[in-house]
């Protein structure tokens, strides 16, 4: 299954960013502190004082590869929703037992389910229907075929999926 490739675009219409070396403070045996270059670089706004620099503002996203079907990690969906370039439709929070086989409800997994995920790109919205949710399933089973039961918990015959499987709607 081909993956989705997202490109975040920067709004470079105002301001400036320059490349500077990343420095690390090292304390010598004599107690003196010195800064040495790590070999890495970072982009900084020269007008911002101190060391905490902001990135370029967002100009939106582009889907460089938008396959008809793909899997999306929950971390990507969470980030996209928090940054505003994904909208989840019909959000539902579900809870599943996560404890050991002899006491499955001692801990819990929480999953967010959606009917669809809409990517707000610079070229317009692209809507994906969610065909498989992040959830706890019977090991090796397709969703909805077998229910996770107490006996399956006791056998340890479950798996947790931390991704959405989606299919392009438009």
C-alpha positions, 0 to 999 in steps of 0.5 A, a space after each residue: 500500500 502506497 503511503 501519503 506524502 505531505 509537504 508543509 509549505 512555508 510562508 516566506 513573504 515576510 521576514 528572514 531566516 538564516 542558517 546558524 550552527 547548533 552549539 552545545 555548552 560543555 563544561 571542562 574539567 577546570 569548571 570553565 564552560 565553552 560552546 562547541 559546534 555540534 555539526 548540525 545547523 538550524 534556521 533562525 529568525 535574526 530579529 528574535 533575541 535569544 535562542 528560542 526561534 520561531 519557524 516560518 509561518 505556515 502557508 498550508 500543505 500539499 499532498 505530493 502523493 495522495 493514493 486511493 488507499 493508505 494507512 495514517 499513523 494516529 500521530 500524523 492525524 493528531 498533529 494535522 488536526 491540532 495544526 488545522 490542516 486536517 479535520 476529522 468528521 464524526 469524532 468518537 472517543 472509545 475505550 478498550 481494556 489494556 490491562 494484563 490477561 488476568 485483569 484486563 480493565 486494570 488499564 485502558 487504551 483510548 482511541 479516537 474514531 472518525 468517519 472521514 478525514 479531510 485534508 485542507 490543502 493549498 489545492 483544495 480539500 481532499 476527503 478520505 473515508 476511514 475504513 479501519 480505525 485505530 483500536 483493539 482487535 482480535 489478532 489477525 482479524 478484520 474489524 467487525 468479524 470477531 468481537 474481542 471477548 474475555 476469553 480472547 483477552 485471557 489468551 492474549 489473542 489481541 492486537 492494537 492498531 495505532 493507525 487509520 486505514 483510509 480510502 479517498 472519497 473524492 
